Structure formats: C-alpha cells, structure tokens
Amino acid sequence: MTSLQAETPSGALPAPIVTTPRCYLRPYDPRDAPAASSLANDAEVVRFLRDRFPHPYTLDDSHAFIKSTLEAKPVLDFAVFATPNGDCAGEFAGGMGLTPGRDVQSRTWELGYWIGQKFWGQGIATMAVKAFARWAFQTFPELHRLEAEVYHMNAGSIRVLEKAGFTKDGVRRGAACKKGVVMDVHVYGLLRDELGGLE
Ligand SMILES: CC(C)(COP(=O)(O)OP(=O)(O)OC[C@H]1O[C@@H](n2cnc3c(N)ncnc32)[C@H](O)[C@@H]1OP(=O)(O)O)[C@@H](O)C(=O)NCCC(=O)NCCS
C-alpha cells in the first residue's frame, strides 16, 4: 500500500452538489480512486484531453489527483456518478471540474469533463454539464462566463456543449498538438445571462 492509499478514510461519503435523473456530482473521496483510475486509464478517453491527464492512469495518479481536489479552496473538481434506474448509491462514471481564469479573464472559468467509456451514450455528460453549469453560476457570483475548449474531431463533446446551451465562439485553428497530430480547438462559451433561457 502506498502512502497515498494509506490515507483512505471511512465514514460517510461527501454529499452531492447536484442531482439529475441520470447522475449526480459530489466531491471526490479517496475511496473513489480505484474506480476512477480504472475508467480513466483508457486511450479513448485520454485522446480528447490535455496531456496533463496521465496515460497510463495509475491508482497512485488517482489518489494524488483526488488529494489535490480535496485540498483546493474552494473545491472545484467533482466526481460524476451514474444512477441508472434511480439507484441512489450510483456508480463512479467520470469527472467534471472548473479552472478559474487569470488576470482580466478571472471571471471566465474553464469547464472540463470526462465520462468513462462504459457510460457513454446514456445522456450523462449532457445532464451533468447542464446541472453543473447552473450550480457554478449560483455558487460563484463572480463567475461571468463558462468556457470549454474542444478538439475539432470530438463530436460527442461538441454535441454535449450545444445541448447544454453553450455557443461556439470561434475556432483556434491548429492550436493544439497531441501525439504529433495538430488539431483545431473549438471554443464554446456560456454567459451567466444565458442561463435563464435554458430548461
Ligand atoms: C464527450 C463525452 C463527455 C460524452 O459523454 P456522454 O455521456 O456519452 O454524452 P451524452 O450521452 O450526454 O451524449 C450527448 C450527445 O452527443 C452524442 N454523441 C456522443 N458521443 C458521440 C460521438 N462519438 N460522435 C457523435 N455524437 C456523439 C450523443 O448521441 C448525444 O447526442 P443526441 O442526444 O443528439 O443523440 C464522453 O464521450 C467523454 O468523456 N469522452 C472523452 C473525454 C472528453 O472528450 N471530454 C471532453 C473534452 S472537451
């Protein structure tokens, strides 16, 4: 057992911050680490993410990330749990988080997310993004704009953002390079004022 694993607590799990018919989000708990590393250790997931998302994704990577999320003030990264058939315990399905911008863009926060492959196509990301965006604007009064950057070939994520009410603000041509492949980055935004029009 590593030093990180030794810190695993017992007792109640953190309470959900948002609940939808298909999933809920709550702060991470060290007990999520095995499920998180198992789902995150997937080339099909990582190819759409930044290089700082480790690959392979080990149990220690998972423990280190979860520890960092719990030390953050405020906590801005959350675990997504699938709740098929209204199962209130749920099953770890992925992650979603916010990164505040800096300087004059401090009121623009980046939204990031991933869902494990076995949960794809169940509407989980769409519901989670919609509910999490609402929670973010309600929780952080200073937040003015949520932003997401998507690689041009990530049709699933583009669809998620569009269904969640984000607007495509532009394309940063050739802005990203992963494994030697240059990609366009599509920039999506959702402003606080636009939240009212969403269901
Ligand atoms: C992108 C991702 C979050 C989608 O999660 P999901 O829970 O499967 O998404 P949903 O089930 O809510 O699907 C939303 C829509 O996208 C569509 N979609 C999903 N995957 C798709 C794909 N590969 N190609 C085309 N459309 C796709 C769905 O059909 C659905 O549209 P519809 O309701 O009109 O049928 C998930 O595939 C993922 O985590 N991928 C790897 C990491 C990643 O890309 N993160 C986002 C980085 S910007």
The ligand as an ORCA input file, in Angstrom:
! r2SCAN-3c Opt
* xyz 0 1
  C     -17.635     13.515    -24.836
  C     -18.224     12.754    -23.671
  C     -18.095     13.588    -22.400
  C     -19.707     12.485    -23.963
  O     -20.261     11.848    -22.829
  P     -21.656     11.070    -22.909
  O     -22.153     10.897    -21.521
  O     -21.513      9.876    -23.746
  O     -22.553     12.139    -23.680
  P     -24.128     12.084    -23.865
  O     -24.612     10.685    -23.696
  O     -24.718     13.133    -22.995
  O     -24.284     12.432    -25.407
  C     -24.549     13.729    -25.823
  C     -24.777     13.757    -27.311
  O     -23.562     13.519    -28.013
  C     -23.743     12.478    -28.947
  N     -22.505     11.748    -29.022
  C     -21.853     11.144    -28.026
  N     -20.704     10.595    -28.486
  C     -20.654     10.885    -29.803
  C     -19.720     10.633    -30.844
  N     -18.582      9.954    -30.609
  N     -19.981     11.085    -32.075
  C     -21.108     11.779    -32.327
  N     -22.027     12.087    -31.371
  C     -21.799     11.625    -30.148
  C     -24.873     11.656    -28.385
  O     -25.510     10.898    -29.398
  C     -25.759     12.729    -27.811
  O     -26.474     13.392    -28.813
  P     -28.035     13.139    -29.042
  O     -28.690     13.309    -27.710
  O     -28.413     14.171    -30.031
  O     -28.152     11.733    -29.546
  C     -17.513     11.385    -23.470
  O     -17.531     10.698    -24.687
  C     -16.086     11.535    -22.996
  O     -15.829     11.699    -21.828
  N     -15.109     11.473    -23.918
  C     -13.696     11.516    -23.566
  C     -13.260     12.776    -22.835
  C     -13.770     14.053    -23.475
  O     -13.927     14.142    -24.675
  N     -14.024     15.062    -22.625
  C     -14.460     16.355    -23.105
  C     -13.278     17.179    -23.518
  S     -13.796     18.738    -24.208
*
